[in-house]
Amino acid sequence: MWGYLIRRILAVIPVMTVVAVVVFLILHLNPDDPAAIIAGDQATAADIENIRRQLGLDRPVYIQFFEWVARLVRGDLGSSIFLERPVLHLILERVEPTLALAISTTIFSVVLALPLGVLAAWKAGSWIDQAIMAVAVLAFSFPVFLIGYGLVQGLALEWDLLPVQGFVSITEDPSRFLAHLVLPTIALGLVYTALLARMTRSTMLEILNEDYIRTARAKGLANPRVLLIHALKNAAVPIVTTIGVGIALLIGGVVVTESVFAIPGVGRLTIDAVLHRDYPVIQGVILVVSGFYVLINLLIDLTYTVFDPRIRY
Amino acid sequence: MMHSRFGLAKAARAALVAAGVLAAAQAAPVAAQSTLKVVVHADLKILDPVWTTAFISNRHGLLIYDTLFALNSKLEPMPQMVGKHTVSDDGLVYTFTLRPGLKFHDGAPVTSTDVVASWNRWNKRDPMGQRLASFTSSLEVVDASTFRLTLKEKYGLVLETLGKSTGNLFIMPERVAKTDSGQQIKEYVGSGPFIFEQSEWRPGNKVVYRKNPDYVPRSDPTDAMAGAKIAKVDRVEWLYIPDHNTSLSALQAGEVDYFEAPPLDFIPILERNPRIKVIDIEPLGLQGILRPNHLYPPFNHPKARQALLYMVKQEDYMRAVVGNPKLYKKFCGAFFLCGSDNETSVGSEPLQKQDFEKAKALMKEAGYNGEKIVVLQPTDRAQYNAMTMVTIQTLRKAGLNVDVQAMDWGTVLSRRANRGNPYESGYHLFHTTHGGPGTANPVSNTWFNSRCEKANPGWACDMELDKMVEDWSRETDRTKRKAILERIQTRAYETVPYVPIGQYTQPIAVRSNIEGVLVTNVPVYWNIEKK
C-alpha cells in the first residue's frame, strides 16, 4: 500500500511537468498580446510597446520559460500581469466559493441521486423507473444556464425567496452564505444528480442480476437490506468514480454557473485570465487544478479498497 | 392557479425561514442602506489611471483623486482643486493657487509639490498632456499652495487639458507621483470624495470605496463634473457581474442600485419596470468607428478609404447596434461629435448618401483588384459584433472580397496592434467606439490622431492634418478656431483616418429610489443618494 502510494505520488512529477510545458507553450506560442489588453482601447502603439517591454514579453520565449520554471521550482507561481498580485494568492481567494459550491452540489446530488437510482433499479421497467429516468434525461439535457435563469426568474424574482447572485463568505455570515448557495447548487446539482442516478441505476441493475443477490433474496432477507447492504456496496466502485470525477470537475471551475450567479470562483478566475491573456494566472490555475485532479484520482483509487476487498495495492 | 402558486411560495418561504436562509437573504439590503451598489462595465484590474487608458481605471481615478479643473455641463473647464488662477497678458504664464483645506486620504495636505510631481508623471503618458508639455517652458512650485506654468508660446487648450474628463491629471502625493511613468503606482492615496478600500478589493468580484469624511467640496453648486462634489452615500461598491442577464435580474430584484452599461436591447425591458429609471448621462454619447489599416493596400490609398465613406450608411449600423431610434442620431457627419462645440458637417457629403458605384470606382482607382479584405470580428462584444456584421454585408455589396476573422475581443486588441501583413498577422479593418468630451476635441480624439507610427492601431498618417490640429490647439480666438476646425474636417474627409459609423448613447439604469445622478458623459458617484 505505502509503496503504491509513493509510486503514485512520484508519478505526479512527470504529469505536472508535461502539463507545465504544454500549457506554457500553448500560451506563449500564440500571437496574442496581453500588453495590448492592459494598455486599454485608446492606447497608442508606443504605449503597448512600452508595456510589452516592462512585462518582459519582448524577450525570447525560452528565456521566459526558464524563468518561470525556476520560480515554479521554488514554489512561486508568479504574479498576475494585470493585478501585480501573486497567482497563489488569487487562487486562494477564489477557493472558498468554488469549494463551497462543489461540496454543496456533491451533497445535493448524492443525497438525491443514490436513492433515486436504487429505486429505479429496484422498480426497473415500472412507471416509477420510467418517471425517474425521464426526469433524469430532462435534467441532463437542459443547459445549466437555462436552469439557472429559470431558477432566478422563479425563486428570486417572482417569489423573492432567494438572492439572484453573489457569494457571501461563511465567516462573514453563515445564513447568507447558505442563501447564496441554494440556487447555484440546484442549477448545477440537477445535471450531476441525473448523471449519478443513471449511473447508480445501471450499475445496480447489473448487480441485482448476480447470483449472490438471488441467494440473499432466497435466504429471505428484506429488500432494503438486499439493496443497500448487498447490492449498493458492490455497485459502489463505478459510483464513487463518478462522484470523484464530478468533484474534480467542480473544483476545476464551473464557468457557466459561476458566471450566471456571479460567484467569484476558480472557474471565473480562469476564464477571466484567458480573456485577458493573463498568462501567469492561466498557468498557475491549470497547474493547481491538474494537481488536484491527480490527487482526487488517487483518493478514488484508494477508496476502492474500502468497497471491494479484492482490490489491494 | 395564482392561489396555488402563492401557496407554494408561502410554503417555500416558511421552509427557508425555518432554515434561517430567507431572513438572512432579505436582511442584507436593509443593512446596506447607504451603500450604492453598482454593476460596472468591466472588472477593475489596473489601479493606476495614468498608466492605462482603460475606462474602468479612469472611473476608479475619478472617485479617489481630485483634479485641478473639471468640465461643467457646457463642457467648459472650471476650477476644481484650484481656488483661483491668473493668466498673464501675453497668455504665456498661468499661476494657480490651490483651494485651502485640501487633504489626501492619509491626512497630509495637498501641496503644489504634489501637483507638479503628478503633472510631470501624467504628461509623459497622456497624449493631451504630452502636447501641452511640448508647449511648456517650465512648471514650478511657487509656494505650498501656488504653482506656475510658463509656456514657450501661446496654447489655446491649457485649461481644457487640465479639466478633461478622461485621461485626467489626477493629483497624487509626491511620493506616489514620483513613480516612473512606465511603472504602475503601488499606493492609492488621493484627495477625492471617496477612499479606496484596498483590503476589501476582490479582483473579478468587488471594489469598495468609502466616503471621505475630510473632503472639502467647493462651495459652488454641482454642475456636471464641476462644482461641489458631495458624497451622499457612505459606501460605493462596484460589482463585476459578467453576465448581463444576471445584472438585469439583480437590478430588478433590488440587489444592486445602478447598472452602468445595460445592453441596449435591455432598455425597453428596463423602461417598462416602474422600479427602475433609465437615464441618459451622455449628452454627447459614443461614436462608432470603422478603422482601416493605413499601412497596407488597398487602404493605404486615400481613394480606398474614401470608398468606405460611400459604402457606409450610418442608419444601417445604428439600427443593428442600437435598434431604438431614441438612442441614436440618424446621421452625424461630425468627426468631433454632434452636439459638441466642434460639431460641423463640412466635408461630410460622401458619408451622407450610400453610393456603391462610386465606391467601386474609387476602389478601382486605389488599385483594388479583388484581393481579400481581412475584417476582425469580435464575437464576444455585442455592439462591435453587430457593427462588424453590417460592415461585412456592406463590403460584399460593394463587391469586395471579404475575409472575416472571428475572435474574442482580447484577440482583436492584440491583433489590431500588430503592424504585420494583413494576410499573416495583421488586418485591414476593425471596429471600435469612443465618445464624450475627449472625442469632441481634435487633440484628444486619439483615433483621429494621424501621426503615422505614433497613431493608434490602424496608423493613420497625415502630417498635414496633424499640423492643422496643432494650429487649432494654438489658436485662442474662437472664431478663428472654428475656421481651422472646418479645414481639419474637410481634410479628414479626404484622408479618412477612420469612418464615423454613427453616434449613439449608452444610458444607465438605476433603481427608482436613486436620486442625483449627474449628466457627466462619464459615470461618477458623488451627488447620488438613496431615498
Interface residues (C-beta under 8 A of the other chain):
Chain A: P31 D32 D33 P34 A35 A36 I37 I38 A39 G40 D41 Q42 A43 T44 A45 A46 D47 I48 N50 Q54 F82 L83 E84 R85 L90 E93 R94 Y149 V152 Q153 L155 A156 L157 E158 W159 D160 L161 L162 P163 V164 Q165 G166 F167 V168 D173 S175 R176 L178 A179 H180 V182 S259 V260 F261 A262 P264 R268 L269 D272 L275 H276 R277
Chain B: A9 A12 R13 L16 A19 G20 V21 L22 A23 A24 A25 Q26 A28 D43 K45 I46 T52 T53 A54 F55 S57 R125 P127 G167 G182 Q183 Q184 R202 P203 G204 N205 K206 L239 Y240 I241 P242 D243 N245 T246 S249 A250 Q252 A253 E255 D380 D408 W409 G410 T411 L413 S414 R415 R416 A417 N418 R419 S425 T432 H434 T446 W447 N449 E453 K454 A455 N456 P457 W459
